[in-house]
Amino acid sequence: MPKYTISDISKGMKVYKEQLSEIHDIWIILYRPKDSDMKEDGIIGYIGTETNAESDALYSPENIITPVYNDSIELEEDIFYDE
């Protein structure tokens, strides 16, 4: 399964959230209609540095929402420095 960068993705794409694991410090909101039989985790409905009214509009009783945010600070936690 290919991993995407921020330049690879756009709203409307069907993706698995694992494919977005290399994108850091960006909110990506996936939605999937409850009656959908799609295999992917969702359709990209929002991409941005902060959530807002556009991302909030995706939350509805008809959708299953999967927010994706990979914090770059978590990458630094695995780095050890010699003193």
N, CA, C and O atoms as a printed pandas DataFrame, in Angstrom:
     atom_number atom_name residue_name chain_id  residue_number  x_coord  y_coord  z_coord
0              1         N          MET        A               1    0.847   -1.174    0.000
1              2        CA          MET        A               1    0.000    0.000    0.000
2              3         C          MET        A               1    0.899    1.247    0.000
3              4         O          MET        A               1    1.731    1.401    0.894
4              5         N          PRO        A               2    0.744    2.121   -0.975
5              6        CA          PRO        A               2    1.635    3.290   -1.048
6              7         C          PRO        A               2    1.359    4.293    0.077
7              8         O          PRO        A               2    0.217    4.469    0.502
8              9         N          LYS        A               3    2.419    4.939    0.543
9             10        CA          LYS        A               3    2.298    6.027    1.532
10            11         C          LYS        A               3    2.254    7.333    0.747
11            12         O          LYS        A               3    2.996    7.522   -0.217
12            13         N          TYR        A               4    1.370    8.229    1.180
13            14        CA          TYR        A               4    1.221    9.494    0.476
14            15         C          TYR        A               4    1.949   10.633    1.188
15            16         O          TYR        A               4    2.157   10.600    2.401
16            17         N          THR        A               5    2.329   11.635    0.405
17            18        CA          THR        A               5    2.812   12.898    0.945
18            19         C          THR        A               5    1.680   13.905    0.774
19            20         O          THR        A               5    0.676   13.623    0.120
20            21         N          ILE        A               6    1.852   15.073    1.367
21            22        CA          ILE        A               6    0.800   16.095    1.286
22            23         C          ILE        A               6    0.525   16.484   -0.171
23            24         O          ILE        A               6   -0.612   16.809   -0.511
24            25         N          SER        A               7    1.533   16.457   -1.023
25            26        CA          SER        A               7    1.315   16.834   -2.429
26            27         C          SER        A               7    0.593   15.749   -3.226
27            28         O          SER        A               7    0.111   16.009   -4.328
28            29         N          ASP        A               8    0.516   14.543   -2.682
29            30        CA          ASP        A               8   -0.147   13.433   -3.374
30            31         C          ASP        A               8   -1.658   13.403   -3.158
31            32         O          ASP        A               8   -2.389   12.812   -3.953
32            33         N          ILE        A               9   -2.126   14.038   -2.086
33            34        CA          ILE        A               9   -3.531   13.870   -1.714
34            35         C          ILE        A               9   -4.386   15.065   -2.110
35            36         O          ILE        A               9   -3.897   16.180   -2.289
36            37         N          SER        A              10   -5.676   14.795   -2.240
37            38        CA          SER        A              10   -6.640   15.860   -2.521
38            39         C          SER        A              10   -8.003   15.422   -1.989
39            40         O          SER        A              10   -8.258   14.236   -1.781
40            41         N          LYS        A              11   -8.858   16.394   -1.780
41            42        CA          LYS        A              11  -10.206   16.089   -1.308
42            43         C          LYS        A              11  -10.903   15.192   -2.319
43            44         O          LYS        A              11  -10.763   15.368   -3.529
44            45         N          GLY        A              12  -11.656   14.230   -1.805
45            46        CA          GLY        A              12  -12.393   13.315   -2.663
46            47         C          GLY        A              12  -11.703   11.975   -2.884
47            48         O          GLY        A              12  -12.315   11.039   -3.399
48            49         N          MET        A              13  -10.414   11.875   -2.493
49            50        CA          MET        A              13   -9.684   10.610   -2.652
50            51         C          MET        A              13  -10.138    9.595   -1.609
51            52         O          MET        A              13  -10.388    9.952   -0.458
52            53         N          LYS        A              14  -10.245    8.334   -2.012
53            54        CA          LYS        A              14  -10.497    7.243   -1.068
54            55         C          LYS        A              14   -9.144    6.722   -0.601
55            56         O          LYS        A              14   -8.287    6.381   -1.416
56            57         N          VAL        A              15   -8.957    6.662    0.720
57            58        CA          VAL        A              15   -7.662    6.256    1.272
58            59         C          VAL        A              15   -7.834    5.389    2.508
59            60         O          VAL        A              15   -8.901    5.353    3.120
60            61         N          TYR        A              16   -6.766    4.695    2.860
61            62        CA          TYR        A              16   -6.640    4.033    4.151
62            63         C          TYR        A              16   -5.835    4.976    5.038
63            64         O          TYR        A              16   -4.900    5.617    4.558
64            65         N          LYS        A              17   -6.178    5.075    6.320
65            66        CA          LYS        A              17   -5.476    6.034    7.174
66            67         C          LYS        A              17   -3.990    5.712    7.290
67            68         O          LYS        A              17   -3.187    6.618    7.508
68            69         N          GLU        A              18   -3.605    4.445    7.148
69            70        CA          GLU        A              18   -2.190    4.080    7.190
70            71         C          GLU        A              18   -1.398    4.741    6.063
71            72         O          GLU        A              18   -0.200    4.985    6.201
72            73         N          GLN        A              19   -2.071    5.030    4.951
73            74        CA          GLN        A              19   -1.393    5.671    3.827
74            75         C          GLN        A              19   -1.031    7.117    4.129
75            76         O          GLN        A              19   -0.250    7.725    3.397
76            77         N          LEU        A              20   -1.584    7.669    5.188
77            78        CA          LEU        A              20   -1.359    9.073    5.535
78            79         C          LEU        A              20   -0.356    9.228    6.671
79            80         O          LEU        A              20   -0.170   10.336    7.173
80            81         N          SER        A              21    0.292    8.148    7.086
81            82        CA          SER        A              21    1.160    8.170    8.262
82            83         C          SER        A              21    2.432    8.994    8.091
83            84         O          SER        A              21    3.084    9.320    9.082
84            85         N          GLU        A              22    2.798    9.335    6.867
85            86        CA          GLU        A              22    4.010   10.126    6.623
86            87         C          GLU        A              22    3.706   11.626    6.537
87            88         O          GLU        A              22    4.617   12.431    6.344
88            89         N          ILE        A              23    2.447   12.000    6.676
89            90        CA          ILE        A              23    2.050   13.413    6.628
90            91         C          ILE        A              23    1.907   13.901    8.058
91            92         O          ILE        A              23    1.120   13.355    8.831
92            93         N          HIS        A              24    2.680   14.944    8.416
93            94        CA          HIS        A              24    2.713   15.419    9.800
94            95         C          HIS        A              24    2.195   16.847    9.925
95            96         O          HIS        A              24    2.345   17.673    9.024
96            97         N          ASP        A              25    1.576   17.106   11.085
97            98        CA          ASP        A              25    1.110   18.441   11.470
98            99         C          ASP        A              25    0.025   19.002   10.551
99           100         O          ASP        A              25   -0.113   20.217   10.409
100          101         N          ILE        A              26   -0.733   18.115    9.937
101          102        CA          ILE        A              26   -1.846   18.500    9.055
102          103         C          ILE        A              26   -3.068   17.680    9.474
103          104         O          ILE        A              26   -2.977   16.467    9.664
104          105         N          TRP        A              27   -4.202   18.351    9.613
105          106        CA          TRP        A              27   -5.456   17.644    9.876
106          107         C          TRP        A              27   -6.016   17.128    8.565
107          108         O          TRP        A              27   -6.152   17.876    7.597
108          109         N          ILE        A              28   -6.335   15.859    8.541
109          110        CA          ILE        A              28   -7.006   15.244    7.391
110          111         C          ILE        A              28   -8.240   14.552    7.960
111          112         O          ILE        A              28   -8.130   13.639    8.778
112          113         N          ILE        A              29   -9.406   14.991    7.523
113          114        CA          ILE        A              29  -10.655   14.415    8.011
114          115         C          ILE        A              29  -11.203   13.489    6.930
115          116         O          ILE        A              29  -11.498   13.910    5.812
116          117         N          LEU        A              30  -11.330   12.213    7.299
117          118        CA          LEU        A              30  -11.914   11.225    6.393
118          119         C          LEU        A              30  -13.366   11.011    6.782
119          120         O          LEU        A              30  -13.706   11.013    7.965
120          121         N          TYR        A              31  -14.210   10.829    5.795
121          122        CA          TYR        A              31  -15.607   10.491    6.078
122          123         C          TYR        A              31  -16.006    9.304    5.219
123          124         O          TYR        A              31  -15.485    9.097    4.123
124          125         N          ARG        A              32  -16.930    8.543    5.739
125          126        CA          ARG        A              32  -17.470    7.406    5.002
126          127         C          ARG        A              32  -18.953    7.335    5.299
127          128         O          ARG        A              32  -19.341    7.253    6.465
128          129         N          PRO        A              33  -19.801    7.366    4.266
129          130        CA          PRO        A              33  -21.228    7.229    4.520
130          131         C          PRO        A              33  -21.511    5.913    5.252
131          132         O          PRO        A              33  -20.930    4.880    4.921
132          133         N          LYS        A              34  -22.402    5.954    6.244
133          134        CA          LYS        A              34  -22.694    4.761    7.049
134          135         C          LYS        A              34  -23.194    3.591    6.210
135          136         O          LYS        A              34  -22.950    2.437    6.560
136          137         N          ASP        A              35  -23.879    3.864    5.124
137          138        CA          ASP        A              35  -24.414    2.784    4.293
138          139         C          ASP        A              35  -23.443    2.349    3.185
139          140         O          ASP        A              35  -23.822    1.603    2.282
140          141         N          SER        A              36  -22.199    2.816    3.260
141          142        CA          SER        A              36  -21.210    2.502    2.237
142          143         C          SER        A              36  -20.568    1.138    2.500
143          144         O          SER        A              36  -20.415    0.716    3.646
144          145         N          ASP        A              37  -20.199    0.466    1.414
145          146        CA          ASP        A              37  -19.485   -0.799    1.549
146          147         C          ASP        A              37  -18.046   -0.672    1.047
147          148         O          ASP        A              37  -17.423   -1.663    0.666
148          149         N          MET        A              38  -17.529    0.550    1.050
149          150        CA          MET        A              38  -16.167    0.779    0.569
150          151         C          MET        A              38  -15.147    0.103    1.482
151          152         O          MET        A              38  -15.360   -0.002    2.690
152          153         N          LYS        A              39  -14.044   -0.352    0.903
153          154        CA          LYS        A              39  -12.986   -1.036    1.656
154          155         C          LYS        A              39  -12.089   -0.048    2.380
155          156         O          LYS        A              39  -11.611   -0.332    3.478
156          157         N          GLU        A              40  -11.859    1.101    1.782
157          158        CA          GLU        A              40  -10.968    2.096    2.357
158          159         C          GLU        A              40  -11.551    2.657    3.658
159          160         O          GLU        A              40  -12.741    2.502    3.934
160          161         N          ASP        A              41  -10.690    3.316    4.460
161          162        CA          ASP        A              41  -11.141    3.912    5.717
162          163         C          ASP        A              41  -12.049    5.119    5.491
163          164         O          ASP        A              41  -12.898    5.423    6.329
164          165         N          GLY        A              42  -11.875    5.797    4.376
165          166        CA          GLY        A              42  -12.739    6.935    4.121
166          167         C          GLY        A              42  -12.328    7.743    2.908
167          168         O          GLY        A              42  -11.367    7.428    2.206
168          169         N          ILE        A              43  -13.090    8.788    2.694
169          170        CA          ILE        A              43  -12.867    9.739    1.605
170          171         C          ILE        A              43  -12.325   11.012    2.249
171          172         O          ILE        A              43  -12.855   11.469    3.262
172          173         N          ILE        A              44  -11.284   11.581    1.674
173          174        CA          ILE        A              44  -10.734   12.815    2.231
174          175         C          ILE        A              44  -11.747   13.935    2.024
175          176         O          ILE        A              44  -12.114   14.266    0.897
176          177         N          GLY        A              45  -12.190   14.511    3.142
177          178        CA          GLY        A              45  -13.152   15.602    3.072
178          179         C          GLY        A              45  -12.577   16.939    3.481
179          180         O          GLY        A              45  -13.147   17.989    3.184
180          181         N          TYR        A              46  -11.434   16.897    4.171
181          182        CA          TYR        A              46  -10.816   18.144    4.637
182          183         C          TYR        A              46   -9.321   17.931    4.803
183          184         O          TYR        A              46   -8.879   16.882    5.272
184          185         N          ILE        A              47   -8.545   18.940    4.412
185          186        CA          ILE        A              47   -7.090   18.959    4.612
186          187         C          ILE        A              47   -6.742   20.368    5.083
187          188         O          ILE        A              47   -7.063   21.340    4.399
188          189         N          GLY        A              48   -6.091   20.497    6.244
189          190        CA          GLY        A              48   -5.715   21.821    6.715
190          191         C          GLY        A              48   -4.889   21.778    7.980
191          192         O          GLY        A              48   -4.766   20.733    8.620
192          193         N          THR        A              49   -4.318   22.929    8.341
193          194        CA          THR        A              49   -3.482   23.002    9.534
194          195         C          THR        A              49   -4.303   23.104   10.808
195          196         O          THR        A              49   -3.806   22.776   11.886
196          197         N          GLU        A              50   -5.530   23.546   10.711
197          198        CA          GLU        A              50   -6.436   23.631   11.854
198          199         C          GLU        A              50   -7.831   23.236   11.400
199          200         O          GLU        A              50   -8.205   23.444   10.246
200          201         N          THR        A              51   -8.590   22.666   12.315
201          202        CA          THR        A              51   -9.984   22.367   11.975
202          203         C          THR        A              51  -10.784   23.659   11.994
203          204         O          THR        A              51  -10.410   24.623   12.663
204          205         N          ASN        A              52  -11.890   23.673   11.255
205          206        CA          ASN        A              52  -12.698   24.878   11.145
206          207         C          ASN        A              52  -14.135   24.489   10.756
207          208         O          ASN        A              52  -14.519   23.325   10.869
208          209         N          ALA        A              53  -14.899   25.445   10.313
209          210        CA          ALA        A              53  -16.292   25.186    9.939
210          211         C          ALA        A              53  -16.393   24.183    8.788
211          212         O          ALA        A              53  -17.326   23.382    8.740
212          213         N          GLU        A              54  -15.446   24.228    7.875
213          214        CA          GLU        A              54  -15.458   23.284    6.749
214          215         C          GLU        A              54  -15.286   21.844    7.243
215          216         O          GLU        A              54  -15.997   20.946    6.791
216          217         N          SER        A              55  -14.352   21.622    8.161
217          218        CA          SER        A              55  -14.153   20.269    8.690
218          219         C          SER        A              55  -15.322   19.858    9.579
219          220         O          SER        A              55  -15.738   18.699    9.563
220          221         N          ASP        A              56  -15.849   20.797   10.351
221          222        CA          ASP        A              56  -16.984   20.501   11.224
222          223         C          ASP        A              56  -18.229   20.096   10.440
223          224         O          ASP        A              56  -19.048   19.321   10.934
224          225         N          ALA        A              57  -18.375   20.611    9.228
225          226        CA          ALA        A              57  -19.550   20.318    8.409
226          227         C          ALA        A              57  -19.611   18.846    7.988
227          228         O          ALA        A              57  -20.675   18.351    7.617
228          229         N          LEU        A              58  -18.476   18.148    8.044
229          230        CA          LEU        A              58  -18.464   16.727    7.667
230          231         C          LEU        A              58  -19.115   15.848    8.724
231          232         O          LEU        A              58  -19.577   14.746    8.429
232          233         N          TYR        A              59  -19.150   16.346    9.971
233          234        CA          TYR        A              59  -19.751   15.569   11.060
234          235         C          TYR        A              59  -21.265   15.598   10.922
235          236         O          TYR        A              59  -21.898   16.639   11.100
236          237         N          SER        A              60  -21.833   14.448   10.602
237          238        CA          SER        A              60  -23.278   14.332   10.476
238          239         C          SER        A              60  -23.671   12.902   10.834
239          240         O          SER        A              60  -22.824   12.009   10.827
240          241         N          PRO        A              61  -24.937   12.680   11.143
241          242        CA          PRO        A              61  -25.376   11.327   11.489
242          243         C          PRO        A              61  -25.198   10.312   10.351
243          244         O          PRO        A              61  -25.154    9.108   10.601
244          245         N          GLU        A              62  -25.098   10.786    9.118
245          246        CA          GLU        A              62  -24.958    9.886    7.973
246          247         C          GLU        A              62  -23.519    9.447    7.736
247          248         O          GLU        A              62  -23.286    8.500    6.984
248          249         N          ASN        A              63  -22.539   10.119    8.366
249          250        CA          ASN        A              63  -21.128    9.839    8.101
250          251         C          ASN        A              63  -20.425    9.200    9.290
251          252         O          ASN        A              63  -20.725    9.493   10.447
252          253         N          ILE        A              64  -19.492    8.329    8.976
253          254        CA          ILE        A              64  -18.525    7.846    9.957
254          255         C          ILE        A              64  -17.270    8.680    9.729
255          256         O          ILE        A              64  -16.739    8.713    8.619
256          257         N          ILE        A              65  -16.797    9.351   10.769
257          258        CA          ILE        A              65  -15.676   10.276   10.650
258          259         C          ILE        A              65  -14.412    9.648   11.234
259          260         O          ILE        A              65  -14.442    9.036   12.302
260          261         N          THR        A              66  -13.309    9.809   10.517
261          262        CA          THR        A              66  -12.008    9.373   11.010
262          263         C          THR        A              66  -11.045   10.550   10.881
263          264         O          THR        A              66  -10.535   10.814    9.792
264          265         N          PRO        A              67  -10.790   11.267   11.991
265          266        CA          PRO        A              67   -9.802   12.341   11.920
266          267         C          PRO        A              67   -8.392   11.748   11.945
267          268         O          PRO        A              67   -8.125   10.806   12.692
268          269         N          VAL        A              68   -7.494   12.298   11.132
269          270        CA          VAL        A              68   -6.112   11.838   11.073
270          271         C          VAL        A              68   -5.206   13.035   11.337
271          272         O          VAL        A              68   -5.273   14.043   10.634
272          273         N          TYR        A              69   -4.357   12.913   12.357
273          274        CA          TYR        A              69   -3.367   13.952   12.656
274          275         C          TYR        A              69   -2.129   13.255   13.198
275          276         O          TYR        A              69   -2.178   12.617   14.250
276          277         N          ASN        A              70   -1.035   13.376   12.488
277          278        CA          ASN        A              70    0.238   12.787   12.900
278          279         C          ASN        A              70    1.135   13.917   13.390
279          280         O          ASN        A              70    1.606   14.734   12.598
280          281         N          ASP        A              71    1.363   13.958   14.685
281          282        CA          ASP        A              71    2.136   15.035   15.301
282          283         C          ASP        A              71    3.632   14.786   15.110
283          284         O          ASP        A              71    4.132   13.717   15.462
284          285         N          SER        A              72    4.348   15.765   14.556
285          286        CA          SER        A              72    5.785   15.604   14.324
286          287         C          SER        A              72    6.561   15.516   15.635
287          288         O          SER        A              72    7.677   14.997   15.643
288          289         N          ILE        A              73    6.013   15.998   16.724
289          290        CA          ILE        A              73    6.674   15.904   18.025
290          291         C          ILE        A              73    6.841   14.444   18.428
291          292         O          ILE        A              73    7.826   14.092   19.077
292          293         N          GLU        A              74    5.901   13.599   18.054
293          294        CA          GLU        A              74    6.006   12.174   18.375
294          295         C          GLU        A              74    7.214   11.534   17.700
295          296         O          GLU        A              74    7.773   10.572   18.227
296          297         N          LEU        A              75    7.623   12.048   16.552
297          298        CA          LEU        A              75    8.821   11.539   15.889
298          299         C          LEU        A              75   10.057   11.823   16.719
299          300         O          LEU        A              75   10.961   10.991   16.800
300          301         N          GLU        A              76   10.101   12.993   17.334
301          302        CA          GLU        A              76   11.260   13.417   18.120
302          303         C          GLU        A              76   11.392   12.620   19.409
303          304         O          GLU        A              76   12.487   12.544   19.966
304          305         N          GLU        A              77   10.318   12.029   19.897
305          306        CA          GLU        A              77   10.385   11.260   21.137
306          307         C          GLU        A              77   11.243   10.007   20.987
307          308         O          GLU        A              77   11.740    9.477   21.980
308          309         N          ASP        A              78   11.417    9.539   19.777
309          310        CA          ASP        A              78   12.226    8.352   19.541
310          311         C          ASP        A              78   13.703    8.685   19.326
311          312         O          ASP        A              78   14.510    7.779   19.116
312          313         N          ILE        A              79   14.066    9.951   19.374
313          314        CA          ILE        A              79   15.437   10.374   19.170
314          315         C          ILE        A              79   16.118   10.510   20.535
315          316         O          ILE        A              79   15.596   11.163   21.439
316          317         N          PHE        A              80   17.278    9.890   20.667
317          318        CA          PHE        A              80   18.036    9.975   21.922
318          319         C          PHE        A              80   19.347   10.693   21.664
319          320         O          PHE        A              80   20.021   10.459   20.661
320          321         N          TYR        A              81   19.689   11.564   22.583
321          322        CA          TYR        A              81   20.925   12.347   22.453
322          323         C          TYR        A              81   21.918   11.901   23.510
323          324         O          TYR        A              81   21.539   11.668   24.657
324          325         N          ASP        A              82   23.189   11.780   23.136
325          326        CA          ASP        A              82   24.244   11.483   24.098
326          327         C          ASP        A              82   24.632   12.769   24.804
327          328         O          ASP        A              82   24.709   13.836   24.195
328          329         N          GLU        A              83   24.872   12.646   26.079
329          330        CA          GLU        A              83   25.276   13.846   26.838
330          331         C          GLU        A              83   26.766   13.893   26.992
331          332         O          GLU        A              83   27.294   14.824   27.600
